Amino acid sequence: MAAVFAMLDDCARGHTRRIGTHRLVVTWRGQTYMGLPKGPGGGADVASAVVAHAEIRKAVRMLGIDPECARRHFGNL
């Protein structure tokens, strides 16, 4: 999840993220993505959550993040 946060910080500057009821909620440029896991322990440690590449691809697409920027962080997207 730390790599996802780094990608968001670089490619979606100005985004917000918060822990929702069941998932991590990321908002950027009027779009919201709620598909990222909270992590073990119900979200107490979000940074240690494991994220599938399919979830990252979907977040990039739904939030409108530049795919080339995301590929710099995850080469196999």
N, C-alpha and C positions, 0 to 999 in steps of 0.2 A: 504494500500500500504506500510505502514511502516513495517508491518510484512513480506511482500515480499522482501523488501530491506534487512531486517535482515537475511532472509533465503539466499539471494544471497550473502551477505557479508560473511556468514558462510560456505555455501556449494559450492559457485562458486568464490572462492578467485581469485582476479585478473580480474574479469569481468569488462566490461565497460558498462555504460548506458548513453543514451542521448535522448533528446526529438526530435523525428522525426516530419515529417509534420503532421501525423495523430495519431501516437502512440508512446509509449516509446520503444526505441530500445535497447536491451540487447545483448551484444556479449561476448562470452566466448569460449576459445579453438577453434577458427575458425568457430564457429556456431553463427548464429544470429537469435534472436527471436523478432518479431515486433508485438506481439499480446497483449501487456499490455496497458491499457488505459492511456491517458495523464492526465486525471483529469478534474475537472470542470474549466471553464474559458479558455479552449484551452491549458492547460498544465502549466499555471502559478503556480498551486499548485498541483504538481504530487503526493505528499505524501497523499493527501486526496482522491485520486481516490479509487473507490471500485472495487475489482477484484474478479471475480467468481472463484470458486475452479477448474472448468474445464480449465480456462485459466492458472492457476498455474500448474496444472498437465501437460498441453501441453508444457508449458515453460520448466518444469523439463525434460520431455522426449526429446524435440527438442534440448536443450542445452547439454544434457548428464549429468545432475546433478545426483549425487547419490540419489536414492529414499529414502534410509534410513535416510540420512541427512535431506532431505526435510520433511520427516514425523516427525522429532523432532520439526519442526516449525509448521507444519500443520498435526495434528494427523490423520485426515480423508482423506488423499490423497490416 
